[in-house]
Amino acid sequence: MAVKQTAGRNGLGDLAPKFAELNDDVLFGEVWSREDKLSLRDRCIVTVTALKDKLNVN
């Protein structure tokens, strides 16, 4: 079960409220929590691998 993310609102809510809303509701609320597409474990592995490969290219 996905946890509701509020990091964007907590950190940027006063400075950039629309960005904070998109970060929390769209990115983490809709995209990241799609457990019917990939499990949380698989998403984390893909994310870490992509970041690692990006560092190796640069």
CNS distance restraints for C-alpha pairs under 8 A (distance, minus, plus):
assign (resid   2 and name CA) (resid  33 and name CA) 6.12 0.50 0.50
assign (resid   4 and name CA) (resid  24 and name CA) 7.99 0.50 0.50
assign (resid   4 and name CA) (resid  29 and name CA) 6.94 0.50 0.50
assign (resid   5 and name CA) (resid  24 and name CA) 5.55 0.50 0.50
assign (resid   5 and name CA) (resid  25 and name CA) 7.76 0.50 0.50
assign (resid   5 and name CA) (resid  28 and name CA) 6.57 0.50 0.50
assign (resid   5 and name CA) (resid  29 and name CA) 7.11 0.50 0.50
assign (resid   6 and name CA) (resid  10 and name CA) 5.99 0.50 0.50
assign (resid   6 and name CA) (resid  24 and name CA) 5.83 0.50 0.50
assign (resid   7 and name CA) (resid  11 and name CA) 5.92 0.50 0.50
assign (resid   7 and name CA) (resid  20 and name CA) 7.98 0.50 0.50
assign (resid   7 and name CA) (resid  24 and name CA) 7.01 0.50 0.50
assign (resid   8 and name CA) (resid  12 and name CA) 5.41 0.50 0.50
assign (resid   8 and name CA) (resid  13 and name CA) 6.52 0.50 0.50
assign (resid   8 and name CA) (resid  19 and name CA) 7.61 0.50 0.50
assign (resid   8 and name CA) (resid  20 and name CA) 4.31 0.50 0.50
assign (resid   8 and name CA) (resid  21 and name CA) 6.98 0.50 0.50
assign (resid   8 and name CA) (resid  23 and name CA) 5.92 0.50 0.50
assign (resid   8 and name CA) (resid  24 and name CA) 5.79 0.50 0.50
assign (resid   9 and name CA) (resid  13 and name CA) 4.12 0.50 0.50
assign (resid   9 and name CA) (resid  14 and name CA) 7.79 0.50 0.50
assign (resid   9 and name CA) (resid  17 and name CA) 7.00 0.50 0.50
assign (resid   9 and name CA) (resid  20 and name CA) 4.94 0.50 0.50
assign (resid   9 and name CA) (resid  21 and name CA) 6.65 0.50 0.50
assign (resid   9 and name CA) (resid  24 and name CA) 7.22 0.50 0.50
assign (resid  11 and name CA) (resid  20 and name CA) 7.97 0.50 0.50
assign (resid  12 and name CA) (resid  16 and name CA) 5.50 0.50 0.50
assign (resid  12 and name CA) (resid  17 and name CA) 6.52 0.50 0.50
assign (resid  12 and name CA) (resid  19 and name CA) 7.71 0.50 0.50
assign (resid  12 and name CA) (resid  20 and name CA) 5.73 0.50 0.50
assign (resid  13 and name CA) (resid  17 and name CA) 4.49 0.50 0.50
assign (resid  13 and name CA) (resid  18 and name CA) 7.94 0.50 0.50
assign (resid  13 and name CA) (resid  20 and name CA) 5.63 0.50 0.50
assign (resid  13 and name CA) (resid  21 and name CA) 7.87 0.50 0.50
assign (resid  16 and name CA) (resid  20 and name CA) 6.22 0.50 0.50
assign (resid  17 and name CA) (resid  21 and name CA) 6.12 0.50 0.50
assign (resid  18 and name CA) (resid  22 and name CA) 6.18 0.50 0.50
assign (resid  19 and name CA) (resid  23 and name CA) 5.99 0.50 0.50
assign (resid  20 and name CA) (resid  24 and name CA) 6.13 0.50 0.50
assign (resid  21 and name CA) (resid  25 and name CA) 5.70 0.50 0.50
assign (resid  21 and name CA) (resid  26 and name CA) 7.55 0.50 0.50
assign (resid  22 and name CA) (resid  26 and name CA) 5.03 0.50 0.50
assign (resid  22 and name CA) (resid  27 and name CA) 6.44 0.50 0.50
assign (resid  23 and name CA) (resid  27 and name CA) 5.10 0.50 0.50
assign (resid  23 and name CA) (resid  28 and name CA) 6.46 0.50 0.50
assign (resid  24 and name CA) (resid  28 and name CA) 5.27 0.50 0.50
assign (resid  24 and name CA) (resid  29 and name CA) 5.96 0.50 0.50
assign (resid  25 and name CA) (resid  29 and name CA) 4.38 0.50 0.50
assign (resid  25 and name CA) (resid  30 and name CA) 6.48 0.50 0.50
assign (resid  26 and name CA) (resid  30 and name CA) 4.95 0.50 0.50
assign (resid  26 and name CA) (resid  31 and name CA) 6.32 0.50 0.50
assign (resid  27 and name CA) (resid  31 and name CA) 5.11 0.50 0.50
assign (resid  27 and name CA) (resid  32 and name CA) 6.11 0.50 0.50
assign (resid  28 and name CA) (resid  32 and name CA) 4.75 0.50 0.50
assign (resid  28 and name CA) (resid  33 and name CA) 6.24 0.50 0.50
assign (resid  29 and name CA) (resid  33 and name CA) 5.96 0.50 0.50
assign (resid  30 and name CA) (resid  34 and name CA) 6.53 0.50 0.50
assign (resid  32 and name CA) (resid  43 and name CA) 7.95 0.50 0.50
assign (resid  33 and name CA) (resid  40 and name CA) 7.72 0.50 0.50
assign (resid  34 and name CA) (resid  38 and name CA) 6.81 0.50 0.50
assign (resid  34 and name CA) (resid  39 and name CA) 7.96 0.50 0.50
assign (resid  35 and name CA) (resid  39 and name CA) 5.16 0.50 0.50
assign (resid  35 and name CA) (resid  40 and name CA) 6.76 0.50 0.50
assign (resid  38 and name CA) (resid  42 and name CA) 5.98 0.50 0.50
assign (resid  38 and name CA) (resid  43 and name CA) 6.15 0.50 0.50
assign (resid  39 and name CA) (resid  43 and name CA) 6.25 0.50 0.50
assign (resid  40 and name CA) (resid  44 and name CA) 6.14 0.50 0.50
assign (resid  41 and name CA) (resid  45 and name CA) 6.27 0.50 0.50
assign (resid  42 and name CA) (resid  46 and name CA) 6.17 0.50 0.50
assign (resid  43 and name CA) (resid  47 and name CA) 6.08 0.50 0.50
assign (resid  44 and name CA) (resid  48 and name CA) 6.09 0.50 0.50
assign (resid  45 and name CA) (resid  49 and name CA) 6.01 0.50 0.50
assign (resid  46 and name CA) (resid  50 and name CA) 6.05 0.50 0.50
assign (resid  47 and name CA) (resid  51 and name CA) 6.21 0.50 0.50
assign (resid  48 and name CA) (resid  52 and name CA) 6.05 0.50 0.50
assign (resid  49 and name CA) (resid  53 and name CA) 6.06 0.50 0.50
assign (resid  50 and name CA) (resid  54 and name CA) 6.12 0.50 0.50
assign (resid  51 and name CA) (resid  55 and name CA) 6.39 0.50 0.50
assign (resid  52 and name CA) (resid  56 and name CA) 6.41 0.50 0.50
assign (resid  53 and name CA) (resid  57 and name CA) 6.31 0.50 0.50
assign (resid  54 and name CA) (resid  58 and name CA) 6.48 0.50 0.50
